[in-house]
Amino acid sequence: MNAGFELRSLSKAYGGHCVLADISLTILRGESFAIIGPSGCGKSTMLRLLAGLEVPGTGQILLDGVIISDAGRIVVPPHRRGVAMVFQDLALWPNLSVLENVLFGLSSRALAKSQAHRRAMEALELCRIEALANRKPGRISGGQQQRVALARAVACQPDFLFLDEPFSGLDLVTRTALLKDISDLADRKGCTVVLVSHEPFDAMALCRSAVALNQGQVEEKGELIELLQDPKSEILRVFKDQMKGHVV
């Protein structure tokens, strides 16, 4: 069994409000994983805890058997976790060109200028937007902006690619093409996708395994196809209804 992330009795609260409660699960390397559930159930908080952007209230997070977050502290900082993240709002700098946005994502890496430039251009080519290198984000389409955010993440050569609902607002054709490209890219680069989503289409396109959250707790977890055969949670029952004729 491949190593990866392990969450042990993980909890998180903000201002006395419990967002995640006693979460225990494993995310294996090479087995892309979906975190699904209704709005406000703690999906994005879990992703931020895995990335090292939030501190656990209780419990631990391990990566390949080593503690990287402990109750009340970050043990291993985000840039040493082999993780790159694409946020829902994309977080592109409007005053920078497409290439400069990707280079900015590499600014914390100890790379020579020529090496960073080469890696950034390779990422743009992989995401099929090298022709847009000198344009500003405001001069390209929403789908192209998604690819810029993806290229910025890919340029970091992550072991884990975290996607926090980045496809919202895209039309079906654009989303379908982007999902296929991300799946192909993950296979070629050997990185594991961890997706936060409430869309069954996205989860099934990218992920083999999943956890269903509700009100900060795990309702069910396992291989997504098996979960959809006999769903116990409301979110997966909805998933199954929406996916009829596709997989289940």
C-alpha positions as protocol buffer text, in pm:
chain_id: "A"
residue {
  index: 1
  type: MET
  ca { x: 0 y: 0 z: 0 }
}
residue {
  index: 2
  type: ASN
  ca { x: 137 y: 341 z: -98 }
}
residue {
  index: 3
  type: ALA
  ca { x: 212 y: 595 z: 172 }
}
residue {
  index: 4
  type: GLY
  ca { x: 49 y: 936 z: 168 }
}
residue {
  index: 5
  type: PHE
  ca { x: -152 y: 1158 z: 401 }
}
residue {
  index: 6
  type: GLU
  ca { x: -300 y: 1020 z: 720 }
}
residue {
  index: 7
  type: LEU
  ca { x: -541 y: 1219 z: 938 }
}
residue {
  index: 8
  type: ARG
  ca { x: -569 y: 1103 z: 1298 }
}
residue {
  index: 9
  type: SER
  ca { x: -862 y: 1228 z: 1507 }
}
residue {
  index: 10
  type: LEU
  ca { x: -834 y: 1569 z: 1340 }
}
residue {
  index: 11
  type: SER
  ca { x: -1056 y: 1853 z: 1459 }
}
residue {
  index: 12
  type: LYS
  ca { x: -1076 y: 2224 z: 1381 }
}
residue {
  index: 13
  type: ALA
  ca { x: -1287 y: 2504 z: 1525 }
}
residue {
  index: 14
  type: TYR
  ca { x: -1319 y: 2876 z: 1461 }
}
residue {
  index: 15
  type: GLY
  ca { x: -1441 y: 3098 z: 1741 }
}
residue {
  index: 16
  type: GLY
  ca { x: -1592 y: 2806 z: 1927 }
}
residue {
  index: 17
  type: HIS
  ca { x: -1769 y: 2673 z: 1616 }
}
residue {
  index: 18
  type: CYS
  ca { x: -1657 y: 2319 z: 1529 }
}
residue {
  index: 19
  type: VAL
  ca { x: -1584 y: 2291 z: 1155 }
}
residue {
  index: 20
  type: LEU
  ca { x: -1427 y: 1943 z: 1156 }
}
residue {
  index: 21
  type: ALA
  ca { x: -1474 y: 1686 z: 1430 }
}
residue {
  index: 22
  type: ASP
  ca { x: -1258 y: 1377 z: 1494 }
}
residue {
  index: 23
  type: ILE
  ca { x: -1165 y: 1307 z: 1131 }
}
residue {
  index: 24
  type: SER
  ca { x: -957 y: 996 z: 1063 }
}
residue {
  index: 25
  type: LEU
  ca { x: -877 y: 887 z: 707 }
}
residue {
  index: 26
  type: THR
  ca { x: -594 y: 810 z: 464 }
}
residue {
  index: 27
  type: ILE
  ca { x: -517 y: 959 z: 121 }
}
residue {
  index: 28
  type: LEU
  ca { x: -280 y: 728 z: -65 }
}
residue {
  index: 29
  type: ARG
  ca { x: -22 y: 843 z: -316 }
}
residue {
  index: 30
  type: GLY
  ca { x: -133 y: 766 z: -669 }
}
residue {
  index: 31
  type: GLU
  ca { x: -499 y: 727 z: -573 }
}
residue {
  index: 32
  type: SER
  ca { x: -666 y: 1059 z: -653 }
}
residue {
  index: 33
  type: PHE
  ca { x: -913 y: 1155 z: -385 }
}
residue {
  index: 34
  type: ALA
  ca { x: -1234 y: 1361 z: -367 }
}
residue {
  index: 35
  type: ILE
  ca { x: -1355 y: 1548 z: -59 }
}
residue {
  index: 36
  type: ILE
  ca { x: -1726 y: 1596 z: -119 }
}
residue {
  index: 37
  type: GLY
  ca { x: -2021 y: 1737 z: 71 }
}
residue {
  index: 38
  type: PRO
  ca { x: -2262 y: 2029 z: 91 }
}
residue {
  index: 39
  type: SER
  ca { x: -2152 y: 2390 z: 134 }
}
residue {
  index: 40
  type: GLY
  ca { x: -2013 y: 2466 z: 479 }
}
residue {
  index: 41
  type: CYS
  ca { x: -1939 y: 2105 z: 571 }
}
residue {
  index: 42
  type: GLY
  ca { x: -1564 y: 2160 z: 618 }
}
residue {
  index: 43
  type: LYS
  ca { x: -1429 y: 2047 z: 277 }
}
residue {
  index: 44
  type: SER
  ca { x: -1203 y: 2347 z: 210 }
}
residue {
  index: 45
  type: THR
  ca { x: -1088 y: 2354 z: 573 }
}
residue {
  index: 46
  type: MET
  ca { x: -972 y: 1994 z: 542 }
}
residue {
  index: 47
  type: LEU
  ca { x: -777 y: 2078 z: 227 }
}
residue {
  index: 48
  type: ARG
  ca { x: -614 y: 2379 z: 393 }
}
residue {
  index: 49
  type: LEU
  ca { x: -516 y: 2165 z: 692 }
}
residue {
  index: 50
  type: LEU
  ca { x: -356 y: 1910 z: 460 }
}
residue {
  index: 51
  type: ALA
  ca { x: -168 y: 2188 z: 281 }
}
residue {
  index: 52
  type: GLY
  ca { x: -40 y: 2334 z: 609 }
}
residue {
  index: 53
  type: LEU
  ca { x: -233 y: 2659 z: 570 }
}
residue {
  index: 54
  type: GLU
  ca { x: -434 y: 2596 z: 888 }
}
residue {
  index: 55
  type: VAL
  ca { x: -334 y: 2464 z: 1230 }
}
residue {
  index: 56
  type: PRO
  ca { x: -527 y: 2165 z: 1373 }
}
residue {
  index: 57
  type: GLY
  ca { x: -717 y: 2216 z: 1695 }
}
residue {
  index: 58
  type: THR
  ca { x: -668 y: 1852 z: 1794 }
}
residue {
  index: 59
  type: GLY
  ca { x: -525 y: 1544 z: 1628 }
}
residue {
  index: 60
  type: GLN
  ca { x: -242 y: 1495 z: 1382 }
}
residue {
  index: 61
  type: ILE
  ca { x: -163 y: 1489 z: 1010 }
}
residue {
  index: 62
  type: LEU
  ca { x: 110 y: 1256 z: 886 }
}
residue {
  index: 63
  type: LEU
  ca { x: 274 y: 1242 z: 544 }
}
residue {
  index: 64
  type: ASP
  ca { x: 449 y: 916 z: 458 }
}
residue {
  index: 65
  type: GLY
  ca { x: 443 y: 826 z: 827 }
}
residue {
  index: 66
  type: VAL
  ca { x: 597 y: 1153 z: 950 }
}
residue {
  index: 67
  type: ILE
  ca { x: 397 y: 1403 z: 1158 }
}
residue {
  index: 68
  type: ILE
  ca { x: 362 y: 1727 z: 961 }
}
residue {
  index: 69
  type: SER
  ca { x: 87 y: 1894 z: 1170 }
}
residue {
  index: 70
  type: ASP
  ca { x: 9 y: 1842 z: 1536 }
}
residue {
  index: 71
  type: ALA
  ca { x: -249 y: 1987 z: 1771 }
}
residue {
  index: 72
  type: GLY
  ca { x: -188 y: 2361 z: 1780 }
}
residue {
  index: 73
  type: ARG
  ca { x: 118 y: 2368 z: 1554 }
}
residue {
  index: 74
  type: ILE
  ca { x: 255 y: 2324 z: 1203 }
}
residue {
  index: 75
  type: VAL
  ca { x: 553 y: 2086 z: 1211 }
}
residue {
  index: 76
  type: VAL
  ca { x: 637 y: 2089 z: 837 }
}
residue {
  index: 77
  type: PRO
  ca { x: 560 y: 2415 z: 649 }
}
residue {
  index: 78
  type: PRO
  ca { x: 347 y: 2416 z: 331 }
}
residue {
  index: 79
  type: HIS
  ca { x: 640 y: 2455 z: 89 }
}
residue {
  index: 80
  type: ARG
  ca { x: 799 y: 2133 z: 219 }
}
residue {
  index: 81
  type: ARG
  ca { x: 490 y: 1913 z: 178 }
}
residue {
  index: 82
  type: GLY
  ca { x: 514 y: 1855 z: -197 }
}
residue {
  index: 83
  type: VAL
  ca { x: 177 y: 2022 z: -244 }
}
residue {
  index: 84
  type: ALA
  ca { x: 51 y: 2281 z: -494 }
}
residue {
  index: 85
  type: MET
  ca { x: -299 y: 2427 z: -472 }
}
residue {
  index: 86
  type: VAL
  ca { x: -549 y: 2575 z: -716 }
}
residue {
  index: 87
  type: PHE
  ca { x: -801 y: 2789 z: -529 }
}
residue {
  index: 88
  type: GLN
  ca { x: -1163 y: 2855 z: -621 }
}
residue {
  index: 89
  type: ASP
  ca { x: -1091 y: 3224 z: -681 }
}
residue {
  index: 90
  type: LEU
  ca { x: -770 y: 3131 z: -874 }
}
residue {
  index: 91
  type: ALA
  ca { x: -575 y: 3414 z: -700 }
}
residue {
  index: 92
  type: LEU
  ca { x: -415 y: 3543 z: -1020 }
}
residue {
  index: 93
  type: TRP
  ca { x: -236 y: 3879 z: -1009 }
}
residue {
  index: 94
  type: PRO
  ca { x: -419 y: 4105 z: -1258 }
}
residue {
  index: 95
  type: ASN
  ca { x: -116 y: 4331 z: -1309 }
}
residue {
  index: 96
  type: LEU
  ca { x: 114 y: 4042 z: -1404 }
}
residue {
  index: 97
  type: SER
  ca { x: 126 y: 3857 z: -1734 }
}
residue {
  index: 98
  type: VAL
  ca { x: 37 y: 3489 z: -1760 }
}
residue {
  index: 99
  type: LEU
  ca { x: 407 y: 3398 z: -1754 }
}
residue {
  index: 100
  type: GLU
  ca { x: 477 y: 3631 z: -1462 }
}
residue {
  index: 101
  type: ASN
  ca { x: 192 y: 3474 z: -1265 }
}
residue {
  index: 102
  type: VAL
  ca { x: 347 y: 3131 z: -1310 }
}
residue {
  index: 103
  type: LEU
  ca { x: 694 y: 3263 z: -1224 }
}
residue {
  index: 104
  type: PHE
  ca { x: 552 y: 3422 z: -909 }
}
residue {
  index: 105
  type: GLY
  ca { x: 445 y: 3077 z: -795 }
}
residue {
  index: 106
  type: LEU
  ca { x: 809 y: 2968 z: -820 }
}
residue {
  index: 107
  type: SER
  ca { x: 949 y: 3268 z: -633 }
}
residue {
  index: 108
  type: SER
  ca { x: 988 y: 3076 z: -307 }
}
residue {
  index: 109
  type: ARG
  ca { x: 1191 y: 2801 z: -478 }
}
residue {
  index: 110
  type: ALA
  ca { x: 1570 y: 2811 z: -487 }
}
residue {
  index: 111
  type: LEU
  ca { x: 1590 y: 2827 z: -865 }
}
residue {
  index: 112
  type: ALA
  ca { x: 1815 y: 3021 z: -1098 }
}
residue {
  index: 113
  type: LYS
  ca { x: 1627 y: 3273 z: -1311 }
}
residue {
  index: 114
  type: SER
  ca { x: 1684 y: 3071 z: -1629 }
}
residue {
  index: 115
  type: GLN
  ca { x: 1570 y: 2750 z: -1461 }
}
residue {
  index: 116
  type: ALA
  ca { x: 1252 y: 2912 z: -1326 }
}
residue {
  index: 117
  type: HIS
  ca { x: 1174 y: 3057 z: -1670 }
}
residue {
  index: 118
  type: ARG
  ca { x: 1225 y: 2720 z: -1838 }
}
residue {
  index: 119
  type: ARG
  ca { x: 1005 y: 2543 z: -1584 }
}
residue {
  index: 120
  type: ALA
  ca { x: 732 y: 2808 z: -1617 }
}
residue {
  index: 121
  type: MET
  ca { x: 729 y: 2781 z: -1998 }
}
residue {
  index: 122
  type: GLU
  ca { x: 715 y: 2401 z: -1977 }
}
residue {
  index: 123
  type: ALA
  ca { x: 411 y: 2431 z: -1748 }
}
residue {
  index: 124
  type: LEU
  ca { x: 239 y: 2670 z: -1990 }
}
residue {
  index: 125
  type: GLU
  ca { x: 304 y: 2427 z: -2274 }
}
residue {
  index: 126
  type: LEU
  ca { x: 169 y: 2134 z: -2071 }
}
residue {
  index: 127
  type: CYS
  ca { x: -147 y: 2335 z: -2004 }
}
residue {
  index: 128
  type: ARG
  ca { x: -163 y: 2440 z: -2372 }
}
residue {
  index: 129
  type: ILE
  ca { x: -150 y: 2815 z: -2309 }
}
residue {
  index: 130
  type: GLU
  ca { x: 208 y: 2901 z: -2406 }
}
residue {
  index: 131
  type: ALA
  ca { x: 73 y: 3139 z: -2672 }
}
residue {
  index: 132
  type: LEU
  ca { x: -86 y: 3347 z: -2392 }
}
residue {
  index: 133
  type: ALA
  ca { x: 238 y: 3397 z: -2198 }
}
residue {
  index: 134
  type: ASN
  ca { x: 247 y: 3776 z: -2239 }
}
residue {
  index: 135
  type: ARG
  ca { x: -122 y: 3848 z: -2186 }
}
residue {
  index: 136
  type: LYS
  ca { x: -275 y: 3973 z: -1861 }
}
residue {
  index: 137
  type: PRO
  ca { x: -545 y: 3760 z: -1689 }
}
residue {
  index: 138
  type: GLY
  ca { x: -813 y: 4018 z: -1771 }
}
residue {
  index: 139
  type: ARG
  ca { x: -750 y: 3966 z: -2144 }
}
residue {
  index: 140
  type: ILE
  ca { x: -815 y: 3589 z: -2150 }
}
residue {
  index: 141
  type: SER
  ca { x: -1123 y: 3368 z: -2098 }
}
residue {
  index: 142
  type: GLY
  ca { x: -1232 y: 3202 z: -1774 }
}
residue {
  index: 143
  type: GLY
  ca { x: -1118 y: 2862 z: -1895 }
}
residue {
  index: 144
  type: GLN
  ca { x: -781 y: 3004 z: -1990 }
}
residue {
  index: 145
  type: GLN
  ca { x: -749 y: 3165 z: -1648 }
}
residue {
  index: 146
  type: GLN
  ca { x: -812 y: 2822 z: -1495 }
}
residue {
  index: 147
  type: ARG
  ca { x: -525 y: 2687 z: -1702 }
}
residue {
  index: 148
  type: VAL
  ca { x: -296 y: 2966 z: -1582 }
}
residue {
  index: 149
  type: ALA
  ca { x: -370 y: 2873 z: -1219 }
}
residue {
  index: 150
  type: LEU
  ca { x: -311 y: 2508 z: -1307 }
}
residue {
  index: 151
  type: ALA
  ca { x: 17 y: 2589 z: -1483 }
}
residue {
  index: 152
  type: ARG
  ca { x: 134 y: 2785 z: -1179 }
}
residue {
  index: 153
  type: ALA
  ca { x: 67 y: 2477 z: -965 }
}
residue {
  index: 154
  type: VAL
  ca { x: 221 y: 2229 z: -1210 }
}
residue {
  index: 155
  type: ALA
  ca { x: 539 y: 2439 z: -1242 }
}
residue {
  index: 156
  type: CYS
  ca { x: 611 y: 2359 z: -876 }
}
residue {
  index: 157
  type: GLN
  ca { x: 629 y: 1989 z: -973 }
}
residue {
  index: 158
  type: PRO
  ca { x: 410 y: 1881 z: -679 }
}
residue {
  index: 159
  type: ASP
  ca { x: 354 y: 1530 z: -551 }
}
residue {
  index: 160
  type: PHE
  ca { x: -3 y: 1635 z: -464 }
}
residue {
  index: 161
  type: LEU
  ca { x: -222 y: 1870 z: -666 }
}
residue {
  index: 162
  type: PHE
  ca { x: -495 y: 2023 z: -448 }
}
residue {
  index: 163
  type: LEU
  ca { x: -802 y: 2159 z: -629 }
}
residue {
  index: 164
  type: ASP
  ca { x: -1049 y: 2363 z: -423 }
}
residue {
  index: 165
  type: GLU
  ca { x: -1362 y: 2375 z: -645 }
}
residue {
  index: 166
  type: PRO
  ca { x: -1174 y: 2552 z: -925 }
}
residue {
  index: 167
  type: PHE
  ca { x: -1425 y: 2469 z: -1200 }
}
residue {
  index: 168
  type: SER
  ca { x: -1725 y: 2666 z: -1074 }
}
residue {
  index: 169
  type: GLY
  ca { x: -1863 y: 2903 z: -1335 }
}
residue {
  index: 170
  type: LEU
  ca { x: -1718 y: 2717 z: -1634 }
}
residue {
  index: 171
  type: ASP
  ca { x: -1943 y: 2589 z: -1909 }
}
residue {
  index: 172
  type: LEU
  ca { x: -1972 y: 2211 z: -1954 }
}
residue {
  index: 173
  type: VAL
  ca { x: -1756 y: 2193 z: -2267 }
}
residue {
  index: 174
  type: THR
  ca { x: -1470 y: 2391 z: -2112 }
}
residue {
  index: 175
  type: ARG
  ca { x: -1495 y: 2200 z: -1785 }
}
residue {
  index: 176
  type: THR
  ca { x: -1492 y: 1863 z: -1960 }
}
residue {
  index: 177
  type: ALA
  ca { x: -1180 y: 1953 z: -2159 }
}
residue {
  index: 178
  type: LEU
  ca { x: -1004 y: 2088 z: -1849 }
}
residue {
  index: 179
  type: LEU
  ca { x: -1089 y: 1780 z: -1642 }
}
residue {
  index: 180
  type: LYS
  ca { x: -946 y: 1552 z: -1910 }
}
residue {
  index: 181
  type: ASP
  ca { x: -629 y: 1759 z: -1935 }
}
residue {
  index: 182
  type: ILE
  ca { x: -582 y: 1755 z: -1557 }
}
residue {
  index: 183
  type: SER
  ca { x: -633 y: 1379 z: -1546 }
}
residue {
  index: 184
  type: ASP
  ca { x: -382 y: 1326 z: -1828 }
}
residue {
  index: 185
  type: LEU
  ca { x: -139 y: 1570 z: -1669 }
}
residue {
  index: 186
  type: ALA
  ca { x: -158 y: 1397 z: -1331 }
}
residue {
  index: 187
  type: ASP
  ca { x: -89 y: 1062 z: -1497 }
}
residue {
  index: 188
  type: ARG
  ca { x: 209 y: 1196 z: -1691 }
}
residue {
  index: 189
  type: LYS
  ca { x: 360 y: 1380 z: -1396 }
}
residue {
  index: 190
  type: GLY
  ca { x: 277 y: 1113 z: -1138 }
}
residue {
  index: 191
  type: CYS
  ca { x: 103 y: 1354 z: -901 }
}
residue {
  index: 192
  type: THR
  ca { x: -199 y: 1272 z: -689 }
}
residue {
  index: 193
  type: VAL
  ca { x: -507 y: 1492 z: -725 }
}
residue {
  index: 194
  type: VAL
  ca { x: -704 y: 1586 z: -414 }
}
residue {
  index: 195
  type: LEU
  ca { x: -1028 y: 1753 z: -520 }
}
residue {
  index: 196
  type: VAL
  ca { x: -1281 y: 1947 z: -313 }
}
residue {
  index: 197
  type: SER
  ca { x: -1613 y: 1942 z: -494 }
}
residue {
  index: 198
  type: HIS
  ca { x: -1989 y: 1912 z: -472 }
}
residue {
  index: 199
  type: GLU
  ca { x: -2011 y: 1814 z: -841 }
}
residue {
  index: 200
  type: PRO
  ca { x: -2033 y: 1440 z: -921 }
}
residue {
  index: 201
  type: PHE
  ca { x: -1913 y: 1502 z: -1277 }
}
residue {
  index: 202
  type: ASP
  ca { x: -1585 y: 1648 z: -1154 }
}
residue {
  index: 203
  type: ALA
  ca { x: -1530 y: 1386 z: -884 }
}
residue {
  index: 204
  type: MET
  ca { x: -1589 y: 1092 z: -1116 }
}
residue {
  index: 205
  type: ALA
  ca { x: -1368 y: 1241 z: -1389 }
}
residue {
  index: 206
  type: LEU
  ca { x: -1066 y: 1279 z: -1162 }
}
residue {
  index: 207
  type: CYS
  ca { x: -1091 y: 1063 z: -852 }
}
residue {
  index: 208
  type: ARG
  ca { x: -1096 y: 700 z: -753 }
}
residue {
  index: 209
  type: SER
  ca { x: -1158 y: 738 z: -380 }
}
residue {
  index: 210
  type: ALA
  ca { x: -1366 y: 982 z: -177 }
}
residue {
  index: 211
  type: VAL
  ca { x: -1485 y: 1093 z: 162 }
}
residue {
  index: 212
  type: ALA
  ca { x: -1833 y: 1237 z: 214 }
}
residue {
  index: 213
  type: LEU
  ca { x: -1851 y: 1507 z: 482 }
}
residue {
  index: 214
  type: ASN
  ca { x: -2153 y: 1656 z: 652 }
}
residue {
  index: 215
  type: GLN
  ca { x: -2149 y: 1909 z: 935 }
}
residue {
  index: 216
  type: GLY
  ca { x: -1778 y: 1849 z: 989 }
}
residue {
  index: 217
  type: GLN
  ca { x: -1799 y: 1472 z: 1021 }
}
residue {
  index: 218
  type: VAL
  ca { x: -1726 y: 1175 z: 795 }
}
residue {
  index: 219
  type: GLU
  ca { x: -2045 y: 1009 z: 674 }
}
residue {
  index: 220
  type: GLU
  ca { x: -1874 y: 751 z: 450 }
}
residue {
  index: 221
  type: LYS
  ca { x: -1545 y: 691 z: 273 }
}
residue {
  index: 222
  type: GLY
  ca { x: -1393 y: 446 z: 26 }
}
residue {
  index: 223
  type: GLU
  ca { x: -1370 y: 389 z: -348 }
}
residue {
  index: 224
  type: LEU
  ca { x: -1612 y: 627 z: -518 }
}
residue {
  index: 225
  type: ILE
  ca { x: -1767 y: 370 z: -754 }
}
residue {
  index: 226
  type: GLU
  ca { x: -1836 y: 135 z: -464 }
}
residue {
  index: 227
  type: LEU
  ca { x: -1982 y: 415 z: -251 }
}
residue {
  index: 228
  type: LEU
  ca { x: -2219 y: 507 z: -533 }
}
residue {
  index: 229
  type: GLN
  ca { x: -2351 y: 151 z: -555 }
}
residue {
  index: 230
  type: ASP
  ca { x: -2517 y: 182 z: -215 }
}
residue {
  index: 231
  type: PRO
  ca { x: -2480 y: 538 z: -81 }
}
residue {
  index: 232
  type: LYS
  ca { x: -2549 y: 604 z: 285 }
}
residue {
  index: 233
  type: SER
  ca { x: -2510 y: 984 z: 283 }
}
residue {
  index: 234
  type: GLU
  ca { x: -2750 y: 1231 z: 127 }
}
residue {
  index: 235
  type: ILE
  ca { x: -2478 y: 1389 z: -86 }
}
residue {
  index: 236
  type: LEU
  ca { x: -2385 y: 1053 z: -242 }
}
residue {
  index: 237
  type: ARG
  ca { x: -2748 y: 962 z: -298 }
}
residue {
  index: 238
  type: VAL
  ca { x: -2776 y: 1284 z: -496 }
}
residue {
  index: 239
  type: PHE
  ca { x: -2450 y: 1196 z: -673 }
}
residue {
  index: 240
  type: LYS
  ca { x: -2589 y: 856 z: -771 }
}
residue {
  index: 241
  type: ASP
  ca { x: -2908 y: 1009 z: -910 }
}
residue {
  index: 242
  type: GLN
  ca { x: -2710 y: 1260 z: -1115 }
}
residue {
  index: 243
  type: MET
  ca { x: -2467 y: 998 z: -1245 }
}
residue {
  index: 244
  type: LYS
  ca { x: -2730 y: 749 z: -1366 }
}
residue {
  index: 245
  type: GLY
  ca { x: -2648 y: 644 z: -1717 }
}
residue {
  index: 246
  type: HIS
  ca { x: -2280 y: 736 z: -1675 }
}
residue {
  index: 247
  type: VAL
  ca { x: -2113 y: 505 z: -1423 }
}
residue {
  index: 248
  type: VAL
  ca { x: -2359 y: 348 z: -1184 }
}
